[in-house]
Amino acid sequence: MSATDIGLDLQHVSKDLGGRTIVDDLQLDVRTGELTCLLGPSGCGKTTTLRMIGGFLVPDRGRVLISGQDVTTLSPDKRPTAMVFQNYALWPHMTVFKNVAFGLRLRKLPKAEVKERVEGVLDLVGLTHHVHSYPARISGGEQQRVALARALVLEPKVLLLDEPLSNLDAKLRVRVREDIREIQQRIGITTVFVTHDQDEALSISDRIAVMSGGKVEQYADARSLYREPATTFVAGFVGTMNTYEATVVPGGVALAGDLVVPCGDLSATGDGVWEVGVRPEDVRVSLDDAGAAADVLREVPRGHYKELVLRAGPHELRAFVGSDLPPADRVSISFARALLYRDGVLHRSATPVPAHS
């Protein structure tokens, strides 16, 4: 990949605040036109990273490059970025048009050019009918699109969004995130989107950087993060994961004592205790005696499937099964796929076993 294919490049970036390191030697590249999410719990450093990209904070160490240009020490108004803030930051006394035009007028652009660019971006976000409305008179989702339009009208090379959907209700959040993704893809703008919501990140990203303690634990596409989480932190943070300490035996994993759950041939993985991770959809459940015995503690309907909470020996686990599986108090389980970790790092995944007919 050539340097021109990298829209944003963070090179060993670090930031200390309040006497502690918030971002620690972070490396990240975002391809031109790609939408990358910074995903992680509160305090992991994702917003601090975004603010360093935007120029609101200067890194203590490392460099920020945009399209190959070093912008590390440039102020926000001097670098080709625009940010959409969590609280929208709209001027309540200005119309939608004036809010969007504000940055262009600061640049003292001709009135005709301002009018043309504002009308174009309002058409892009579907708000031409609110050109003369005030923020208090439009919905939360429309306010978010005004904030997006105000950023896009500056024609930045990199668009930054800091938890932009957190003030919206669940249903509106889904719709607006789809709007943001559709607009981002249509104009092909390099975008960094900060969120703590895994569903949000998984649904709109080209790639996701999962952060913890100021570092990137894993940077990958949504499928890779979910199916091959590189660390136990990622495995537990992205999706639901059943986790156990276990030893590997021929044909399966021994969770406790003589409780062996079939899981393909893992005999070549080495001795000792492993951290085993199994996704709920990879827990195979049947009414025959083909696997390890498990008691059904409860069923949770999920529409086209149901979630079973099971107990196998001393362990509780969750399984996603078809809604047509008959109710039962006791079932047999096997693992279609398992992930093996040692010292918190992924070692290998188990050989899949065939599904029960």
Disulfide bonds with the S-S distance in Angstrom:
none
